[in-house]
Amino acid sequence: MKINKFFQISGLALICMASFFLQGPKVQDLVFGAGLIGMGGGILAENTKEISFDRIKLIPDKNWLKGAMGMLVLCTGISILATRIMQPETNETGGTNYCDFFPEQCVGNLDIPRSEMPQLEGEVKENFLMSNLYTCEYISPTNLAPIQNEANYEKILGMIDSALKGIWDPCLNPILTTKDDHVLDGHHRFFACSYLNQTISTFKLQFLSAWEAIAKANIFPGVEHHALNEFNN
């Protein structure tokens, strides 16, 4: 079997595998892209006599239309493969995870997804604070650790942009932290201030550790739970 036929058949097999057998959009796209590269390269090799790299000019030997089609399929496969390799993972609930871009800022998290984290808003947050002893402190983000293992990348970028333009300073809006210096509520502001390397205003719970605070907040009246693409702070 000629090598170009081998590449065409192998490429077709990878395309079929990606279309019918593999699960997960990123894996499917990677295999599909590799299949297109194999098939396109095989078609191009079969129908091209010479490639002049100094001019990037194709000189067809048999069928210029098939050669051009092979080049198109090859370039499409390369584009899909490159895009997917460079693209960070997207949570299945929607939204891009900030921790995929800056894993060093997520060190020390308790591996809890955002959907399982209590979200304290408005009057609910005020009532929760009134039921616990807390202090108001400015703390460097380097002395804090997140609890959840994900945050919405686009939301954090928006906060950083607002801060740099002087529109709104997320570091002045207090987040809620625990006695062992974990972020209970306000992860997006925490990550934004960490990126900006600015101290952040906090309401620090004096007697609740991270796990104790999570347990208490999760059953507190009025508390909400949001997925990665749903955010308020």
Sequence and secondary structure as in RCSB ss.txt:
>XXXX:A:sequence
MKINKFFQISGLALICMASFFLQGPKVQDLVFGAGLIGMGGGILAENTKEISFDRIKLIPDKNWLKGAMGMLVLC
TGISILATRIMQPETNETGGTNYCDFFPEQCVGNLDIPRSEMPQLEGEVKENFLMSNLYTCEYISPTNLAPIQNE
ANYEKILGMIDSALKGIWDPCLNPILTTKDDHVLDGHHRFFACSYLNQTISTFKLQFLSAWEAIAKANIFPGVEH
HALNEFNN
>XXXX:A:secstr
  HHHHHHHHHHHHHHHHHHT  SHHHHHHHHHHHHHHHHHHHHHHTEEEEETTTTEEEESS HHHHHHHHHHHH
HHHHHHHHHHHS  B TTSSBBHHHH GGGGTT   B GGGS B  HHHHHHHHHTS EEEEEE GGG EESBS 
 BHHHHHHHHHHHHTTS  GGGS EEE TTSEEEE HHHHHHHHHHT  EEEEEESS  HHHHHHHHHTSTT B 
  TT    
